[in-house]
Amino acid sequence: MIKNTFPDFNFSTIQLEDDRVKLLPLQQEHLIDLLSFSLNEPEIWTYSMISAGGGTSAMQAYLKMAIEAREQKREMPFLVFDKQTQRVAGSTRFYDIQSHNLSMQLGYTWYGKEFQGTGLNQHCKFLMLQFAFETCNLVRVEFRADAANHRSIAAMKRIGCKEEGVLRQNGFRNDGTMRDSMVLSILVNEWHEYVKPHLLKLIS
């Protein structure tokens, strides 16, 4: 029998880091670091159900919502800092945290265009999955993506996510159209057996 051993964390102090990336608790003062993405790269949020594109007010609202969710222990939002370039690269988070079920979702991940395809995401995913399975003692980490976002789904499968199925018309895109969501996951035994060794090879 698996025991519920989810630790009692202070969500606002959790930091994750390796030699390539640092994940810091998202704060309102990060507005200045993230504003250029909001102003200059609106396509980042094409497939997202929550957009931070459009300028200062949109990014402020995005940060406020994320921080409030952290205070309620529903989410752990992070700023992604690329140590290789010494620049802020984007954001990611854990959400739908179900400590009683030893499960949470990993998502709301976005990076500026110059950081996409650089290997940064693999470092982020390794740190977050290691934290989820080895520190939080989870049995499941879930991922979701717009079923039309083939690039994102392919990236999830490359790190070892298993496709579970599609939730039909389960939410609205930013343009008001409804989306189908692909659901994928990694279980704790899969993490130890092949996902962790695979990611270690990719980031080494």
N, C-alpha and C positions, 0 to 999 in steps of 0.2 A: 504494500500500500504506500502511495506517495503522500508524504506529509506536507501540509501547507507551511512553508518556512520562508515566506517572502519577508525580507528584512524591513525594519521600520526606519526608512530613510528620511533625511531632510532633502527633499527633491531639489531645493534651490542651491545646494552646495556640490552636486555631483559633477565631476569633470572627468573626461576620458581623454587619453593622450597616448600617441606612439611617436616614432621618429618622423612621421610625415604630417600628422594632423592633430589638432587639439579641438575637442568639443567642450564648449563652455556654456553654462546656463544662460539662456537667452534673456536679455534685459532690455528695458526701454532705451537705455543709453546706446544700445547697438543700432539705433535708428540711423545715425550718421554713416555707419559702416555698410548698411544694407540699402540705403536710399537709392544709390545709383542703379541697383538691379531693378528696383521698382520703376524708376523713371526710364531706363534705357533698354530693358530686356523683358517686355511684357509677355513675350511668348513663353517664358518660364512657367506661367500659370495656365497655359492653354487647357491642360487636362485636369487641373485642380478644382476641387469644389469650394476652396477658400483661396481667394486671390489677394496678393499684396501688391499688385501692379497698379500703377496710376499716379504715384506720388506720395507725398508726406502723410496725408490723412489715411490713405489705404494701408501704408506700412505701420503707422501708429496703431491702427485698429487691429491689424494682424498680430502685432507684438502684445497688445493689451489682452487680446483673447487667449493667446498662448500662456501668458504669465498668470492670468486668472485661473486657467485650467491647471497649471502647476501648483498654485496655492491650494487648490481643491484636491490635489493628489490624483488628478485624472490624466495628466500628461507630464512628460519631461522634455521640454523643447530645448534645443541646443543651437548655438552659433557654431558654424564650421570655420575654423581658422587653418589655412594651408601654411604649414611651417616652411615648405619649400620656397614659396614665393613671398612669405611673410605678409599675406593678405587674407582678408575675409573672403570666403568662397561661397557661402550660402547658409542653409539651415536644414535641420532634420529633427525628428523627435520620436519618442515613444508616446503612444496614446491608447485610449480605450484600455487603461490599465486595470486588470481584474486580478487583484492580489489573491482573492479567495479561490480563483481558478488557476492560479499560476500561469497567467497568459496576458499578453499585451500585443498591440500592433506597433509596427515600425513603419513610419511613413512621413508625410508632409516634407519629403526630401527634395530640395532643389539646390542647384548650383549655377553660378554664372557660366556663360558659354565657354569662357577660356579655361574653366576647370573641369568641364565635361570631357570624358574620355581620357583623362590623365592618370587614372589609377587611384585618384583621391577617394572615390566612392567605395572602393574595395577596402581601403583602410578604415573608413567610417563604419562600414558594415561589420568588419571584423571586431572592432572595439565595442560596438553596440551589442552584437550577438554574444560576445564573450561576457559582457556585463550582464546581459539578460539571463543567460543559462548558467553562468558560473558564480555570479554574485547575487542575483535575484532569485536563483533556484527555480527558474521557470521551466515548464514542460512544453510550452508552445509559444512561438512568435509568429504573428500573422502579418501578411502584406496584402495591400489592395492597390489596384491600378485601374484606370479607365481601360476598358477592354479594347479601345481603339488606340491606346498608347503602346504600340508594339515595341518600341525602343525600351521603355521602362520594364515591360514584362520580360523581354529578353534579358535585360540586365539582372533581374531578380532570379531568373532561371540559371544564369551563369554562375551565381554564387551558391546555388544549391537548393533554391526554393522549389517546392513541389506544388504543382497546379492542383487546386481543389475543385474549381468550378466557377460559374458566373452568377452574380446577383443581377437580375434583370431590372433595369430602370429603377435603381435604388437611390438615385440622387441626381441633382442638377449640376451641369457645368456652368461656368461663368457666363456663357452666352445664352443661358436659359434653356438649352436643350437638355434632355435627360440622357443619362449615361448608364451603361451596363458596367459593372465592376468585376474584374477578375480577382479571385481570392487565391492566394498562395500561402504556404506556411513552411516553417522548419520546426521539427520536434527535437527535444533534447537529445534523444539517442542519435538522430541524424546529425546533429551538431558535432557530437563527439566522434562518430564513426567516419564521416566523410566531409562535412561542410567545413569544419575547422581546419583539418589538414589541407583541404583544397584552397581555402583562403590564405593560409600561411604561405603556400607556394606562390600564390599570386602577388602577395605583398613583400615577399622576401627579395 
